């Protein structure tokens, strides 16, 4: 049985890059596969003048962004995804970083054994194996936790690429 993990950004990365007009650790807007027609093929954002040097391979805010390294791995496992470019620029140092907007399909894959708090938020998620079958990278349509879900194969491939700033939380599969 395939194992699945939430992909999270390590926010404790020291000397991390900073955007001029957005908080990389603040609120995020989640665009999905169905929003692909609304997004420009290339977007330009500016790095802050005091931006650090460390560029993580996954950024979760203001939108999900991945590096070229992560994009290449995901493309090997999921067909048909579109990755609009996002260029981070810093005029003072004539520096540019290329990222890709991660637009994932949403799949209703929570198992009936998922445990909820009284307010409806999941206390403990569990995935139903047959609903995830054939998918390696997606968002949970029926969950309040909107982090990318990736299969063990994707995690192993990303680890072999020596990615920076990624954390994994395993999700039980039933």
Residue pairs with C-beta under 8 A, 6 or more apart in sequence:
1 129
1 173
2 129
2 132
2 133
2 151
2 152
2 153
2 173
3 151
3 152
3 170
3 173
4 127
4 132
4 149
4 150
4 151
4 152
4 170
4 171
4 173
5 149
5 150
5 151
5 152
5 155
5 168
5 169
5 170
5 171
6 145
6 147
6 148
6 149
6 168
6 169
6 171
7 58
7 147
7 148
7 149
7 150
7 166
7 167
7 168
8 58
8 60
8 147
8 166
8 167
8 168
8 169
9 56
9 58
9 59
9 60
9 61
9 165
9 166
9 167
10 56
10 165
10 166
10 167
11 25
13 54
13 56
13 164
13 165
14 52
14 54
15 52
15 53
15 54
16 24
16 52
16 54
16 55
16 56
16 165
17 24
17 47
17 51
17 52
17 53
17 54
17 55
17 56
17 88
17 97
18 24
18 47
18 48
18 50
18 51
18 52
19 45
19 46
19 47
19 48
19 51
19 62
19 88
20 45
20 46
20 47
20 48
20 49
21 45
21 46
22 45
22 61
22 62
23 61
23 62
24 59
24 61
24 62
25 61
26 61
26 62
27 61
27 62
28 60
28 61
28 62
28 63
28 64
29 62
29 63
30 63
30 64
30 139
30 146
31 38
31 39
31 63
31 64
31 101
31 103
32 103
32 104
32 105
32 106
32 139
33 81
33 82
33 103
33 104
33 105
33 106
34 106
35 103
36 82
36 84
36 103
39 84
39 101
39 103
40 84
41 84
41 85
42 84
42 85
42 86
42 87
43 84
43 85
43 86
43 87
43 101
44 86
44 87
44 89
45 86
45 87
45 88
45 89
46 88
46 89
46 90
46 91
47 88
47 89
47 90
47 95
47 97
49 90
49 92
51 90
54 164
54 165
55 67
55 97
55 164
56 67
56 164
56 165
56 166
57 66
57 67
57 69
57 70
57 158
57 163
57 164
57 165
57 166
58 64
58 65
58 66
58 67
58 70
58 163
58 165
58 166
59 65
59 66
59 99
60 147
63 101
63 102
64 101
64 102
64 104
64 148
65 86
65 99
65 100
65 101
65 102
66 74
66 83
66 99
66 100
66 102
67 98
67 99
67 100
67 163
68 98
68 100
69 158
69 161
69 163
70 158
70 161
70 163
70 166
71 83
71 100
73 154
73 157
73 158
73 161
74 81
74 102
74 136
74 137
74 154
75 81
75 83
76 157
77 136
77 137
77 151
77 153
77 154
77 157
78 135
78 136
78 137
81 103
81 104
81 137
82 103
83 100
83 101
83 102
83 103
84 100
84 101
84 103
85 98
85 99
85 100
85 101
86 98
86 99
86 100
86 101
87 96
87 97
87 98
87 99
88 96
88 97
88 98
88 99
89 95
89 96
90 96
102 148
104 137
104 138
104 139
104 148
105 135
105 138
105 139
106 138
106 139
106 140
106 141
107 131
107 132
107 135
107 138
107 139
107 140
107 141
108 131
108 140
108 141
108 142
109 127
109 128
109 131
109 132
109 135
109 138
109 140
109 141
109 142
109 149
110 122
110 125
110 126
110 127
110 128
110 140
110 142
110 143
111 126
111 127
111 128
111 173
111 174
112 128
113 126
113 174
114 122
114 124
114 125
114 126
115 122
115 123
115 124
116 122
116 123
117 123
120 144
121 144
122 143
122 144
122 145
124 172
125 140
125 143
125 145
125 171
125 172
126 171
126 172
126 173
126 174
127 149
127 171
127 172
127 173
127 174
128 173
128 174
129 173
129 174
132 138
132 149
132 151
132 173
135 151
136 150
136 151
136 153
136 154
137 148
137 149
137 150
137 151
137 154
138 148
138 149
139 146
139 147
139 148
139 149
140 146
140 149
149 171
150 158
155 168
158 166
